[in-house]
Amino acid sequence: MKSFDHINATTVDEALAALKYGNGKATLIAGGTDLLGIIKDRILPDYPEVIINIKTIRELEYIKEDPEGLKVGALAKLSDIAESAAVLSEYNGLAQAARSVATPEIRNMGTIGGNLCQRVRCWYYRYPHQVGGRIMCRRKGGSSCPAVKGDNRYHSIMGGKGCVAVCPSDMAIMLTALHAKLIIAGPEGQRTTSIQDFFATTGNSFNHQEMLTEIQIPKQPTQSRQIYLKYSLRKPIDFAVVSIASIITLENGVCTDAAIVLGAVAPTPLRASEAEEAIKGKTIDDTTAERAAVAAVKYAKPLSMNAYKVQVTKTLVKRAIFCENTIAGIPNSHRKGQENWCPTHRGNQRI
Ligand SMILES: Cc1cc2nc3c(=O)[nH]c(=O)nc-3n(C[C@H](O)[C@H](O)[C@H](O)COP(=O)(O)OP(=O)(O)OC[C@H]3O[C@@H](n4cnc5c(N)ncnc54)[C@H](O)[C@@H]3O)c2cc1C
């Protein structure tokens, strides 16, 4: 590692002042589970000259509920989110997403803010500098995306413009379905953005003097079923090959509202609006689920090595609609007559 200045910030104002002092060469560190690997492997052309430790800002480590919904400080740890009573009772999809991240060790260190701001896992982007020199892809200011013609088996099947790396954050996918808002502090004060506006094809909407301070999730409909399904190759620890976050509200068996978000198929969390429309106002059955699955991948344009993701996405969409969490290995279903088996139904915390 190269040497750098290290600053412990104890308030948001101190962190912002340190970012200003760093003049574009400063980086925030929270749990460090992503950042340390990046700087050790020197994957970025710019090495930070100042590292600002924000773990010391205790005021940002909270999970609290109020009449408007849930508020999560940017420094709340993933393990605390996975176990929080408030999250489990009303926002259990978020607990499921948190539990799906990495290992207990990483969840104990990793924060929700760091999870949302982590860098993509594309192997061209992450190619270590010491092994033959870093690869200057589009995301690092290069002129092309090597994955388009290279090994793209884990890359985007939708929405890749310039860069086809996928959004690696499980939390971002569920938070999009939950209609979360991000509170961002900067030199001009505070601003609020939606998760969808936060993520862009080649990065996020931060400028180098801003930091994420809070995630706000509105109250969810009482009859909503929340589920986060993640297909990955190594179950105990792996990033998603495809994931689905879904929140479906039913009244007398009819879907009155739906949010379905696709993960790891695009550079940003991807709202499957046409899949949502396919089930809204309808009874959930095999026909409507199949229509939604087909609609979810309507705009898919797989690359040379990842057409398999289309079928995986369709299967996960159907499972999410029926609230079938086969990943947890529990026999559960929202198929007609089996409604009580869903472990993710509001109030039921069996997984
Ligand atoms: C082996 C391994 C497996 C993993 N598997 C998964 C997985 O399955 N799913 C998944 O979603 N993630 C996975 N991750 C990523 C992991 O979740 C993230 O590394 C972690 O959440 C980052 O949190 P952190 O607090 O450690 O962030 P840090 O490493 O401290 O920071 C990460 C980035 O976010 C920035 N940052 C941090 N906090 C803020 C803030 N408040 N405002 C602005 N910028 C900020 C930092 O500057 C840095 O660029 C995995 C990581 C590893 C190492």
The ligand as an ORCA input file, in Angstrom:
! r2SCAN-3c Opt
* xyz 0 1
  C     -15.765    -11.514     -0.081
  C     -16.859    -10.483     -0.248
  C     -18.132    -10.906     -0.599
  C     -19.146     -9.956     -0.764
  N     -20.410    -10.388     -1.114
  C     -21.386     -9.474     -1.279
  C     -22.702     -9.859     -1.629
  O     -23.023    -11.023     -1.771
  N     -23.639     -8.879     -1.793
  C     -23.352     -7.557     -1.633
  O     -24.244     -6.726     -1.768
  N     -22.109     -7.163     -1.295
  C     -21.137     -8.087     -1.112
  N     -19.888     -7.685     -0.758
  C     -19.620     -6.263     -0.641
  C     -19.842     -5.823      0.775
  O     -21.185     -5.865      1.080
  C     -19.330     -4.433      0.857
  O     -17.931     -4.558      0.810
  C     -19.728     -3.720      2.118
  O     -21.106     -3.635      2.272
  C     -19.150     -2.341      2.055
  O     -19.382     -1.703      3.284
  P     -18.186     -1.033      4.063
  O     -18.794     -0.299      5.176
  O     -17.135     -2.042      4.404
  O     -17.673     -0.042      2.915
  P     -16.192      0.494      2.655
  O     -15.353     -0.575      2.082
  O     -15.681      1.222      3.823
  O     -16.550      1.553      1.504
  C     -16.975      1.120      0.230
  C     -17.114      2.355     -0.667
  O     -18.194      3.132     -0.232
  C     -17.765      4.453      0.082
  N     -18.558      4.841      1.240
  C     -18.735      4.150      2.383
  N     -19.606      4.773      3.176
  C     -19.986      5.893      2.527
  C     -20.873      6.954      2.841
  N     -21.569      6.993      3.987
  N     -21.026      7.952      1.937
  C     -20.344      7.922      0.776
  N     -19.495      6.956      0.423
  C     -19.317      5.939      1.302
  C     -16.279      4.348      0.329
  O     -15.624      5.561      0.018
  C     -15.904      3.245     -0.638
  O     -15.721      3.758     -1.943
  C     -18.873     -8.592     -0.567
  C     -17.580     -8.180     -0.207
  C     -16.581     -9.108     -0.044
  C     -15.216     -8.636      0.344
*
